[in-house]
Amino acid sequence: MIVLVLILLIILPSGLWVSPAPAVESGKALFEGRCSPCHTIGGGAKVGPDLRGITNLRPENWLSDFISNPEKMFQSGDPYANNLLSKFGGVRMPALGLSEQQVSEILDYLKSPAAPSQAAAPTREAPSTAPLAGSPEKGEKLFVGLISFENAGPPCVSCHQISGIPFPGGGKLGPDLAGAYTKFGAPAVQSILATLPFPTMRPIFDDRPLTLLEQANLAAFFREASTESTEDNTASIVLSEIAGFIILLILAGCAWHHRLLTVRRGLVEERTKPGGRS
């Protein structure tokens, strides 16, 4: 009898206590790291739609294509994708640089019974603590590198331009961020600053995340910059180029005039010296 009980104690746990499949666990980790800043599962719409039951609403191959390359779906004219774009104020889901295997794992998680159990708590949409009030001045200094990021990330100006920063502006690798705050709205900007989900940024910032205060300061700077006209910055650039061209013309004229004088002086001296040509 004792032997039978021991056998049951050994066998029953393996038969009754079934842990989630590895793919579901991996999908959950990917969802929490890449998707949860913009989506909930049962917690309501956030920056993007609530994904609870999404695998019953759309075919799996459509979901796979959209997660892998959302911009391609937008450009293809897919009606459902563009309806989402319109519904959420033109906020485009970024390409997250996920592999085919990772996309499959996220879908496995969304289809699994584990996903609904991860629905957001009632306070998820309205946390008890108010967002930090950022400083546009400090945000600008962080953007251009006059203040270093606490975790040693590179300044935004390395890759981005925005109105308000002095000539010659910022880098060209990333998009111009002038008007980004107005275009995408506060929730999207705050979510992006919190996760920096873009493939070109993740390798740089995954180990160098922005602090909450840095996020607030940058968001405040983007908000202020979005209200400024970019025309003044463009005009200053054009005027600077014109002024530079005029200066080059003046310098070239001076150099040519000096050369003419030198040549003429040499000819005069040659003609006037004894034995010179008359």
C-alpha positions in Angstrom: 0.0 0.0 0.0 2.8 2.4 0.9 4.5 1.6 -2.4 1.3 2.3 -4.3 1.0 5.7 -2.6 4.6 6.6 -3.5 4.0 5.7 -7.1 0.9 7.8 -7.3 2.8 10.8 -5.7 5.5 10.4 -8.4 3.1 9.9 -11.4 0.2 12.3 -10.6 2.1 15.6 -10.5 3.5 14.9 -14.0 0.0 14.1 -15.3 -1.9 16.9 -13.5 0.4 19.8 -13.2 1.1 20.7 -16.8 3.3 23.8 -17.3 2.8 26.1 -20.3 4.5 25.0 -23.5 7.9 26.7 -24.0 6.6 28.5 -27.1 3.8 30.1 -25.0 6.2 31.1 -22.3 8.6 32.7 -24.9 5.6 34.4 -26.5 4.5 35.8 -23.2 8.0 37.2 -22.6 8.0 38.7 -26.1 4.6 40.2 -25.6 5.5 41.8 -22.3 8.7 43.2 -23.7 7.7 44.3 -27.1 3.9 44.6 -27.3 2.6 45.5 -23.8 3.7 49.2 -24.0 1.0 49.7 -26.7 -1.4 46.8 -26.3 -3.3 45.0 -23.5 -5.1 41.7 -23.4 -8.5 42.4 -22.0 -7.5 45.8 -20.5 -9.0 47.9 -23.2 -7.5 50.0 -26.1 -4.2 51.7 -25.3 -1.9 53.2 -28.0 -3.1 50.3 -30.1 -6.1 48.0 -29.9 -6.9 45.5 -27.2 -5.7 42.1 -28.4 -7.9 39.8 -26.4 -9.5 37.4 -28.9 -7.6 38.9 -31.8 -6.8 35.3 -33.1 -10.5 34.7 -33.6 -11.0 38.0 -35.4 -8.3 37.8 -38.0 -6.6 34.9 -39.8 -3.3 33.7 -38.4 -1.4 34.4 -41.6 -2.8 38.0 -41.7 -1.7 38.5 -38.1 1.7 37.0 -38.8 2.2 39.3 -41.8 1.1 42.4 -39.9 3.3 41.7 -36.9 6.3 41.0 -39.1 6.0 44.1 -41.4 3.1 46.4 -40.5 4.3 49.2 -42.8 4.0 46.8 -45.8 0.4 46.1 -44.8 -0.4 49.8 -44.7 1.2 50.4 -48.0 -0.6 47.5 -49.6 -3.9 49.2 -49.0 -5.1 46.4 -46.7 -8.6 47.7 -45.6 -8.4 46.3 -42.1 -4.9 47.6 -41.5 -5.8 51.1 -42.7 -9.0 51.1 -40.7 -6.8 50.5 -37.6 -4.5 53.3 -38.7 -7.5 55.7 -39.0 -9.1 54.5 -35.7 -5.9 55.1 -33.7 -5.1 58.6 -35.0 -2.5 57.6 -37.6 -0.2 56.0 -35.1 1.7 53.4 -37.1 2.9 50.2 -35.4 6.7 50.1 -35.9 8.5 47.1 -37.4 9.9 45.3 -34.3 12.5 43.3 -36.1 11.0 40.0 -34.9 12.0 36.7 -36.5 9.4 34.3 -38.0 9.9 32.1 -34.9 9.3 35.0 -32.5 6.1 36.1 -34.4 4.9 32.5 -34.2 5.5 32.4 -30.4 3.6 35.6 -29.8 0.6 34.2 -31.7 0.9 31.0 -29.7 0.7 33.0 -26.6 -2.3 35.1 -27.8 -4.1 31.8 -28.7 -3.4 30.1 -25.4 -5.5 30.1 -22.3 -2.6 31.9 -20.5 -3.2 35.1 -22.5 -6.7 36.1 -21.0 -5.4 35.4 -17.5 -2.8 38.2 -18.1 -5.5 40.8 -18.6 -4.7 44.1 -17.1 -5.7 45.1 -13.6 -8.3 47.8 -13.4 -5.6 50.4 -12.6 -3.6 49.7 -15.7 -5.2 52.4 -17.8 -5.1 54.9 -14.9 -2.1 54.3 -12.6 -2.3 55.8 -9.1 0.8 58.0 -9.6 0.6 60.9 -12.0 3.1 61.1 -14.9 6.3 63.1 -14.1 6.1 66.7 -15.2 9.1 67.1 -17.6 11.2 70.2 -18.4 11.3 71.2 -22.1 14.7 73.0 -21.4 16.3 69.8 -19.9 14.7 67.7 -22.7 16.4 69.9 -25.3 19.7 69.6 -23.6 19.3 65.8 -23.5 18.3 65.8 -27.1 21.4 67.7 -28.3 23.8 66.1 -25.8 24.5 69.0 -23.5 23.2 66.7 -20.7 24.2 63.0 -20.9 21.7 60.2 -20.4 22.1 58.6 -17.1 22.6 55.1 -18.6 25.1 56.4 -21.2 22.9 56.2 -24.3 23.9 58.5 -27.3 22.1 61.8 -27.7 19.0 61.9 -30.0 20.7 64.5 -32.3 23.0 61.8 -33.5 20.2 60.4 -35.7 17.3 62.9 -35.5 16.4 66.5 -36.4 13.8 68.6 -34.8 12.8 72.3 -34.9 14.4 74.6 -32.4 17.9 73.2 -32.3 20.6 75.4 -33.8 22.1 75.0 -37.3 23.2 72.6 -38.7 20.6 70.5 -37.0 20.7 66.8 -36.3 21.4 63.5 -38.1 19.6 62.0 -41.0 19.5 58.3 -40.0 16.2 58.6 -38.1 13.1 60.7 -39.0 12.6 64.4 -38.3 10.8 64.6 -35.0 9.3 68.0 -35.6 5.5 67.7 -35.1 5.8 64.0 -33.8 4.0 64.9 -30.6 1.1 66.4 -32.3 0.9 63.7 -35.0 1.0 60.7 -32.6 -0.2 62.1 -29.3 1.1 61.9 -25.8 0.4 58.1 -25.1 2.3 57.0 -28.2 5.3 59.3 -27.6 5.5 58.2 -23.9 5.2 54.5 -25.0 8.0 54.9 -27.6 10.3 56.7 -25.1 9.7 53.9 -22.6 10.5 51.0 -24.9 12.4 52.5 -27.9 11.1 49.5 -29.9 12.6 50.3 -33.3 15.1 47.8 -34.7 17.9 50.4 -35.1 17.4 51.6 -31.6 17.0 48.4 -29.6 20.6 47.3 -29.9 21.7 50.7 -28.6 19.2 51.3 -25.8 18.2 47.8 -24.6 21.0 48.0 -22.1 20.8 51.8 -21.7 17.1 52.6 -21.1 16.0 56.1 -20.5 15.0 56.9 -16.9 11.5 58.0 -16.2 12.6 61.6 -15.7 14.5 61.6 -19.0 11.4 60.3 -20.7 9.3 63.0 -19.2 11.8 65.8 -20.1 12.1 64.6 -23.7 8.3 64.3 -24.1 8.0 67.9 -22.8 10.6 69.1 -25.3 8.8 67.2 -28.2 5.5 68.8 -27.1 6.9 72.3 -27.1 8.8 71.7 -30.4 5.7 70.5 -32.1 4.0 73.9 -31.6 6.9 75.8 -33.2 7.0 76.6 -36.8 9.7 74.8 -38.8 9.7 77.7 -41.3 12.0 79.8 -39.1 14.6 77.1 -38.9 14.4 76.5 -42.7 14.8 80.2 -43.4 17.8 80.4 -41.2 19.4 77.5 -43.0 18.7 79.1 -46.4 20.1 82.5 -45.3 23.2 80.8 -43.8 23.8 79.0 -47.2 23.3 82.3 -49.1 25.7 84.2 -46.7 28.3 81.4 -47.1 28.0 81.6 -50.9 28.5 85.4 -50.8 31.5 85.1 -48.6 33.0 82.5 -50.9 32.5 84.8 -53.9 34.1 87.7 -52.0 37.1 85.6 -51.0 37.4 84.3 -54.6 37.2 87.9 -55.9 39.9 89.1 -53.5 42.2 86.2 -54.5 41.7 86.8 -58.2 42.3 90.6 -57.8 45.5 89.9 -55.9 46.7 87.5 -58.6 46.0 90.1 -61.3 47.9 92.8 -59.4 50.8 90.4 -59.0 50.9 89.5 -62.7 50.6 93.2 -63.7 53.3 94.3 -61.3 55.6 91.7 -62.7 54.9 92.8 -66.3 55.5 96.5 -65.4 58.8 95.7 -63.6 60.0 93.6 -66.6 59.2 96.4 -69.1 60.7 99.2 -67.0 64.0 97.6 -65.9 67.1 98.4 -68.0 67.4 96.1 -71.0 63.8 95.1 -70.6 61.4 94.8 -73.5 59.8 98.0 -74.6 
